[in-house]
Amino acid sequence: MRPPHVFLEPIATGVWIATYLLWIIPEIVISRRRPEKEAQKVDRGSKIAVVVAVNLGIFVGFIVADTVPRFVVRAHWKTVFALGIAVWLGGICLRLYSVRTLGRFFTTDVAISKGQRVVEQGPYRWVRHPSYLGGLLAMAGLGMTLTNWLAMALPACCLAAAYVYRIRVEEQALVRGLGPAYSDYMQRTWRLIPYVF
């Protein structure tokens, strides 16, 4: 067994840790947002599913990167690592941009606030859940930094499974809470990935 390349090179390790901190610190701040007191909370365990999926994905990614050597990227691992950092940072930026665009209506619990409306600015013009797309990109980038083909896929797959459930819960709540305005918005936009899903 041998740790991923990134943890054998001091500069790569420093870049990885800095990127992780750029990801996790804003997530901690975001997680402290609470729905307004009069908001209708309809989370149905989807927040816990996402938290478990993120932690499970990271754990599985590291285990696989460390214990399944036949999938290790040997040639050009630095290029794969650099691309992973770029994808990870891109995902972080998209997620933070999405949170900022949604403003006070963004919480980590599925809830409909009084006065909430359909937001179609910024990344919400194209996809209904850009913050989740950002989260998936961040997890995919993290997986890439582990420079193991199997570890590249597993973290994002774990999170994608949780997001499928969360999106269903959230969209049902938004259709009930916002009515035809959200139903019409759903007809004009992609759920998560333009031209795919």
Phi and psi restraints in degrees (value plus and minus 20) as a CYANA .aco file:
   2 ARG   PHI    -164.0  -124.0
   2 ARG   PSI     115.0   155.0
   3 PRO   PHI     -85.1   -45.1
   3 PRO   PSI     140.6   180.6
   4 PRO   PHI     -74.8   -34.8
   4 PRO   PSI     130.7   170.7
   5 HIS   PHI     -66.7   -26.7
   5 HIS   PSI     -61.0   -21.0
   6 VAL   PHI     -76.0   -36.0
   6 VAL   PSI     -51.4   -11.4
   7 PHE   PHI    -114.0   -74.0
   7 PHE   PSI      -9.2    30.8
   8 LEU   PHI    -128.4   -88.4
   8 LEU   PSI     -29.5    10.5
   9 GLU   PHI    -137.5   -97.5
   9 GLU   PSI      96.9   136.9
  10 PRO   PHI     -75.8   -35.8
  10 PRO   PSI     -61.2   -21.2
  11 ILE   PHI     -87.8   -47.8
  11 ILE   PSI     -65.1   -25.1
  12 ALA   PHI     -81.6   -41.6
  12 ALA   PSI     -60.2   -20.2
  13 THR   PHI     -81.4   -41.4
  13 THR   PSI     -64.8   -24.8
  14 GLY   PHI     -81.9   -41.9
  14 GLY   PSI     -63.0   -23.0
  15 VAL   PHI     -83.5   -43.5
  15 VAL   PSI     -62.2   -22.2
  16 TRP   PHI     -82.3   -42.3
  16 TRP   PSI     -67.4   -27.4
  17 ILE   PHI     -83.7   -43.7
  17 ILE   PSI     -61.6   -21.6
  18 ALA   PHI     -82.8   -42.8
  18 ALA   PSI     -61.7   -21.7
  19 THR   PHI     -86.7   -46.7
  19 THR   PSI     -60.8   -20.8
  20 TYR   PHI     -79.5   -39.5
  20 TYR   PSI     -63.8   -23.8
  21 LEU   PHI     -85.5   -45.5
  21 LEU   PSI     -58.1   -18.1
  22 LEU   PHI     -83.9   -43.9
  22 LEU   PSI     -44.5    -4.5
  23 TRP   PHI    -107.1   -67.1
  23 TRP   PSI     -69.6   -29.6
  24 ILE   PHI     -97.6   -57.6
  24 ILE   PSI     -54.9   -14.9
  25 ILE   PHI     -83.9   -43.9
  25 ILE   PSI     -69.2   -29.2
  26 PRO   PHI     -81.2   -41.2
  26 PRO   PSI     -54.4   -14.4
  27 GLU   PHI     -84.3   -44.3
  27 GLU   PSI     -57.3   -17.3
  28 ILE   PHI     -84.5   -44.5
  28 ILE   PSI     -63.3   -23.3
  29 VAL   PHI     -82.9   -42.9
  29 VAL   PSI     -66.0   -26.0
  30 ILE   PHI     -81.5   -41.5
  30 ILE   PSI     -58.8   -18.8
  31 SER   PHI     -85.6   -45.6
  31 SER   PSI     -36.7     3.3
  32 ARG   PHI    -104.5   -64.5
  32 ARG   PSI     -29.7    10.3
  33 ARG   PHI     -87.7   -47.7
  33 ARG   PSI     116.0   156.0
  34 ARG   PHI    -140.9  -100.9
  34 ARG   PSI     126.5   166.5
  35 PRO   PHI     -82.6   -42.6
  35 PRO   PSI     135.5   175.5
  36 GLU   PHI     -82.0   -42.0
  36 GLU   PSI     135.5   175.5
  37 LYS   PHI     -77.9   -37.9
  37 LYS   PSI     -57.7   -17.7
  38 GLU   PHI    -107.7   -67.7
  38 GLU   PSI     -17.7    22.3
  39 ALA   PHI     -85.8   -45.8
  39 ALA   PSI     127.1   167.1
  40 GLN   PHI    -104.6   -64.6
  40 GLN   PSI      94.0   134.0
  41 LYS   PHI    -113.7   -73.7
  41 LYS   PSI     104.3   144.3
  42 VAL   PHI    -157.1  -117.1
  42 VAL   PSI      24.1    64.1
  43 ASP   PHI     -89.7   -49.7
  43 ASP   PSI     -54.6   -14.6
  44 ARG   PHI      29.4    69.4
  44 ARG   PSI      19.6    59.6
  45 GLY   PHI      57.7    97.7
  45 GLY   PSI     -13.1    26.9
  46 SER   PHI     -91.0   -51.0
  46 SER   PSI     -50.3   -10.3
  47 LYS   PHI     -84.7   -44.7
  47 LYS   PSI     -65.4   -25.4
  48 ILE   PHI     -83.1   -43.1
  48 ILE   PSI     -59.7   -19.7
  49 ALA   PHI     -79.3   -39.3
  49 ALA   PSI     -61.6   -21.6
  50 VAL   PHI     -88.3   -48.3
  50 VAL   PSI     -64.4   -24.4
  51 VAL   PHI     -81.0   -41.0
  51 VAL   PSI     -65.0   -25.0
  52 VAL   PHI     -82.6   -42.6
  52 VAL   PSI     -63.3   -23.3
  53 ALA   PHI     -82.8   -42.8
  53 ALA   PSI     -61.1   -21.1
  54 VAL   PHI     -82.0   -42.0
  54 VAL   PSI     -70.3   -30.3
  55 ASN   PHI     -86.6   -46.6
  55 ASN   PSI     -60.3   -20.3
  56 LEU   PHI     -84.1   -44.1
  56 LEU   PSI     -62.6   -22.6
  57 GLY   PHI     -80.8   -40.8
  57 GLY   PSI     -65.1   -25.1
  58 ILE   PHI     -84.1   -44.1
  58 ILE   PSI     -66.0   -26.0
  59 PHE   PHI     -80.0   -40.0
  59 PHE   PSI     -69.5   -29.5
  60 VAL   PHI     -83.2   -43.2
  60 VAL   PSI     -61.4   -21.4
  61 GLY   PHI     -78.0   -38.0
  61 GLY   PSI     -66.4   -26.4
  62 PHE   PHI     -86.5   -46.5
  62 PHE   PSI     -61.8   -21.8
  63 ILE   PHI     -81.7   -41.7
  63 ILE   PSI     -67.9   -27.9
  64 VAL   PHI     -83.9   -43.9
  64 VAL   PSI     -63.4   -23.4
  65 ALA   PHI     -80.4   -40.4
  65 ALA   PSI     -50.5   -10.5
  66 ASP   PHI    -111.2   -71.2
  66 ASP   PSI     -41.6    -1.6
  67 THR   PHI    -139.9   -99.9
  67 THR   PSI     -25.0    15.0
  68 VAL   PHI    -140.7  -100.7
  68 VAL   PSI      57.6    97.6
  69 PRO   PHI     -86.8   -46.8
  69 PRO   PSI     -41.0    -1.0
  70 ARG   PHI     -89.2   -49.2
  70 ARG   PSI     -35.3     4.7
  71 PHE   PHI    -119.3   -79.3
  71 PHE   PSI     -15.0    25.0
  72 VAL   PHI     -88.5   -48.5
  72 VAL   PSI     115.9   155.9
  73 VAL   PHI     -99.9   -59.9
  73 VAL   PSI      94.8   134.8
  74 ARG   PHI    -116.8   -76.8
  74 ARG   PSI     -73.7   -33.7
  75 ALA   PHI    -101.1   -61.1
  75 ALA   PSI     118.1   158.1
  76 HIS   PHI      42.2    82.2
  76 HIS   PSI      10.1    50.1
  77 TRP   PHI     -83.1   -43.1
  77 TRP   PSI     -50.9   -10.9
  78 LYS   PHI     -85.8   -45.8
  78 LYS   PSI     -55.2   -15.2
  79 THR   PHI     -86.4   -46.4
  79 THR   PSI     -64.7   -24.7
  80 VAL   PHI     -82.4   -42.4
  80 VAL   PSI     -62.3   -22.3
  81 PHE   PHI     -81.2   -41.2
  81 PHE   PSI     -67.2   -27.2
  82 ALA   PHI     -82.5   -42.5
  82 ALA   PSI     -61.4   -21.4
  83 LEU   PHI     -83.6   -43.6
  83 LEU   PSI     -58.7   -18.7
  84 GLY   PHI     -81.3   -41.3
  84 GLY   PSI     -63.4   -23.4
  85 ILE   PHI     -82.0   -42.0
  85 ILE   PSI     -62.7   -22.7
  86 ALA   PHI     -83.1   -43.1
  86 ALA   PSI     -64.1   -24.1
  87 VAL   PHI     -85.2   -45.2
  87 VAL   PSI     -62.8   -22.8
  88 TRP   PHI     -79.1   -39.1
  88 TRP   PSI     -69.9   -29.9
  89 LEU   PHI     -84.2   -44.2
  89 LEU   PSI     -58.2   -18.2
  90 GLY   PHI     -81.2   -41.2
  90 GLY   PSI     -62.6   -22.6
  91 GLY   PHI     -83.3   -43.3
  91 GLY   PSI     -62.0   -22.0
  92 ILE   PHI     -79.4   -39.4
  92 ILE   PSI     -67.8   -27.8
  93 CYS   PHI     -82.5   -42.5
  93 CYS   PSI     -63.9   -23.9
  94 LEU   PHI     -83.1   -43.1
  94 LEU   PSI     -62.3   -22.3
  95 ARG   PHI     -83.5   -43.5
  95 ARG   PSI     -67.1   -27.1
  96 LEU   PHI     -85.2   -45.2
  96 LEU   PSI     -57.6   -17.6
  97 TYR   PHI     -83.1   -43.1
  97 TYR   PSI     -60.8   -20.8
  98 SER   PHI     -85.7   -45.7
  98 SER   PSI     -63.3   -23.3
  99 VAL   PHI     -81.7   -41.7
  99 VAL   PSI     -65.5   -25.5
 100 ARG   PHI     -84.3   -44.3
 100 ARG   PSI     -60.9   -20.9
 101 THR   PHI     -83.7   -43.7
 101 THR   PSI     -60.8   -20.8
 102 LEU   PHI     -94.9   -54.9
 102 LEU   PSI     -43.4    -3.4
 103 GLY   PHI      44.4    84.4
 103 GLY   PSI    -156.0  -116.0
 104 ARG   PHI     -86.5   -46.5
 104 ARG   PSI     -36.0     4.0
 105 PHE   PHI    -100.0   -60.0
 105 PHE   PSI     -28.7    11.3
 106 PHE   PHI    -107.1   -67.1
 106 PHE   PSI      99.4   139.4
 107 THR   PHI    -157.7  -117.7
 107 THR   PSI     144.1   184.1
 108 THR   PHI    -104.4   -64.4
 108 THR   PSI     -26.8    13.2
 109 ASP   PHI    -118.6   -78.6
 109 ASP   PSI     123.4   163.4
 110 VAL   PHI     -94.9   -54.9
 110 VAL   PSI      96.1   136.1
 111 ALA   PHI    -174.8  -134.8
 111 ALA   PSI     126.0   166.0
 112 ILE   PHI    -128.4   -88.4
 112 ILE   PSI      99.6   139.6
 113 SER   PHI    -111.9   -71.9
 113 SER   PSI     135.7   175.7
 114 LYS   PHI     -83.2   -43.2
 114 LYS   PSI     113.8   153.8
 115 GLY   PHI      61.8   101.8
 115 GLY   PSI     -17.0    23.0
 116 GLN   PHI     -87.0   -47.0
 116 GLN   PSI     124.9   164.9
 117 ARG   PHI    -156.4  -116.4
 117 ARG   PSI     149.2   189.2
 118 VAL   PHI     -95.1   -55.1
 118 VAL   PSI     108.2   148.2
 119 VAL   PHI    -122.5   -82.5
 119 VAL   PSI     106.0   146.0
 120 GLU   PHI    -144.8  -104.8
 120 GLU   PSI      -0.7    39.3
 121 GLN   PHI    -112.4   -72.4
 121 GLN   PSI     147.9   187.9
 122 GLY   PHI      36.1    76.1
 122 GLY   PSI    -156.8  -116.8
 123 PRO   PHI     -89.2   -49.2
 123 PRO   PSI     -35.3     4.7
 124 TYR   PHI     -93.0   -53.0
 124 TYR   PSI     -26.4    13.6
 125 ARG   PHI     -87.8   -47.8
 125 ARG   PSI     -51.6   -11.6
 126 TRP   PHI    -126.8   -86.8
 126 TRP   PSI     -58.8   -18.8
 127 VAL   PHI    -150.7  -110.7
 127 VAL   PSI     129.3   169.3
 128 ARG   PHI     -99.3   -59.3
 128 ARG   PSI     -42.2    -2.2
 129 HIS   PHI    -152.3  -112.3
 129 HIS   PSI      40.7    80.7
 130 PRO   PHI     -85.4   -45.4
 130 PRO   PSI     -47.2    -7.2
 131 SER   PHI     -86.9   -46.9
 131 SER   PSI     -53.1   -13.1
 132 TYR   PHI     -92.3   -52.3
 132 TYR   PSI     -56.9   -16.9
 133 LEU   PHI     -81.4   -41.4
 133 LEU   PSI     -62.4   -22.4
 134 GLY   PHI     -81.1   -41.1
 134 GLY   PSI     -61.6   -21.6
 135 GLY   PHI     -81.6   -41.6
 135 GLY   PSI     -61.9   -21.9
 136 LEU   PHI     -85.5   -45.5
 136 LEU   PSI     -61.6   -21.6
 137 LEU   PHI     -82.6   -42.6
 137 LEU   PSI     -61.8   -21.8
 138 ALA   PHI     -80.6   -40.6
 138 ALA   PSI     -64.7   -24.7
 139 MET   PHI     -86.9   -46.9
 139 MET   PSI     -58.8   -18.8
 140 ALA   PHI     -83.5   -43.5
 140 ALA   PSI     -62.1   -22.1
 141 GLY   PHI     -83.7   -43.7
 141 GLY   PSI     -63.5   -23.5
 142 LEU   PHI     -77.4   -37.4
 142 LEU   PSI     -65.8   -25.8
 143 GLY   PHI     -78.9   -38.9
 143 GLY   PSI     -61.4   -21.4
 144 MET   PHI     -82.2   -42.2
 144 MET   PSI     -55.5   -15.5
 145 THR   PHI     -86.1   -46.1
 145 THR   PSI     -37.1     2.9
 146 LEU   PHI    -101.7   -61.7
 146 LEU   PSI     -24.8    15.2
 147 THR   PHI      26.4    66.4
 147 THR   PSI      28.5    68.5
 148 ASN   PHI    -161.4  -121.4
 148 ASN   PSI     103.6   143.6
 149 TRP   PHI     -76.1   -36.1
 149 TRP   PSI     -59.7   -19.7
 150 LEU   PHI     -91.5   -51.5
 150 LEU   PSI     -61.3   -21.3
 151 ALA   PHI     -87.0   -47.0
 151 ALA   PSI     -41.5    -1.5
 152 MET   PHI     -88.7   -48.7
 152 MET   PSI     -54.7   -14.7
 153 ALA   PHI    -109.0   -69.0
 153 ALA   PSI     -58.1   -18.1
 154 LEU   PHI     -83.7   -43.7
 154 LEU   PSI     -64.7   -24.7
 155 PRO   PHI     -78.8   -38.8
 155 PRO   PSI     -65.3   -25.3
 156 ALA   PHI     -87.1   -47.1
 156 ALA   PSI     -55.1   -15.1
 157 CYS   PHI     -85.0   -45.0
 157 CYS   PSI     -61.1   -21.1
 158 CYS   PHI     -80.2   -40.2
 158 CYS   PSI     -66.4   -26.4
 159 LEU   PHI     -89.2   -49.2
 159 LEU   PSI     -58.3   -18.3
 160 ALA   PHI     -79.6   -39.6
 160 ALA   PSI     -59.7   -19.7
 161 ALA   PHI     -81.3   -41.3
 161 ALA   PSI     -63.1   -23.1
 162 ALA   PHI     -87.8   -47.8
 162 ALA   PSI     -59.0   -19.0
 163 TYR   PHI     -85.9   -45.9
 163 TYR   PSI     -54.9   -14.9
 164 VAL   PHI     -78.4   -38.4
 164 VAL   PSI     -65.4   -25.4
 165 TYR   PHI     -85.6   -45.6
 165 TYR   PSI     -67.3   -27.3
 166 ARG   PHI     -82.3   -42.3
 166 ARG   PSI     -61.9   -21.9
 167 ILE   PHI     -82.0   -42.0
 167 ILE   PSI     -61.0   -21.0
 168 ARG   PHI     -82.0   -42.0
 168 ARG   PSI     -66.8   -26.8
 169 VAL   PHI     -81.0   -41.0
 169 VAL   PSI     -66.3   -26.3
 170 GLU   PHI     -85.9   -45.9
 170 GLU   PSI     -63.8   -23.8
 171 GLU   PHI     -88.3   -48.3
 171 GLU   PSI     -56.0   -16.0
 172 GLN   PHI     -81.8   -41.8
 172 GLN   PSI     -63.0   -23.0
 173 ALA   PHI     -86.1   -46.1
 173 ALA   PSI     -60.7   -20.7
 174 LEU   PHI     -89.3   -49.3
 174 LEU   PSI     -57.2   -17.2
 175 VAL   PHI     -84.4   -44.4
 175 VAL   PSI     -62.8   -22.8
 176 ARG   PHI     -86.0   -46.0
 176 ARG   PSI     -62.7   -22.7
 177 GLY   PHI    -100.4   -60.4
 177 GLY   PSI     -55.1   -15.1
 178 LEU   PHI    -127.5   -87.5
 178 LEU   PSI     -30.6     9.4
 179 GLY   PHI      48.2    88.2
 179 GLY   PSI    -164.7  -124.7
 180 PRO   PHI     -78.8   -38.8
 180 PRO   PSI     -48.5    -8.5
 181 ALA   PHI     -80.0   -40.0
 181 ALA   PSI     -61.2   -21.2
 182 TYR   PHI     -97.2   -57.2
 182 TYR   PSI     -56.8   -16.8
 183 SER   PHI     -80.1   -40.1
 183 SER   PSI     -62.2   -22.2
 184 ASP   PHI     -84.8   -44.8
 184 ASP   PSI     -61.2   -21.2
 185 TYR   PHI     -80.1   -40.1
 185 TYR   PSI     -59.4   -19.4
 186 MET   PHI     -82.0   -42.0
 186 MET   PSI     -53.4   -13.4
 187 GLN   PHI     -90.6   -50.6
 187 GLN   PSI     -45.2    -5.2
 188 ARG   PHI    -115.5   -75.5
 188 ARG   PSI     -30.4     9.6
 189 THR   PHI    -149.7  -109.7
 189 THR   PSI     142.1   182.1
 190 TRP   PHI    -106.8   -66.8
 190 TRP   PSI     132.3   172.3
 191 ARG   PHI     -88.6   -48.6
 191 ARG   PSI     -69.4   -29.4
 192 LEU   PHI    -159.1  -119.1
 192 LEU   PSI     -65.9   -25.9
 193 ILE   PHI    -145.6  -105.6
 193 ILE   PSI      96.2   136.2
 194 PRO   PHI     -72.6   -32.6
 194 PRO   PSI     115.0   155.0
 195 TYR   PHI      47.5    87.5
 195 TYR   PSI     -15.0    25.0
 196 VAL   PHI    -142.2  -102.2
 196 VAL   PSI     -76.1   -36.1
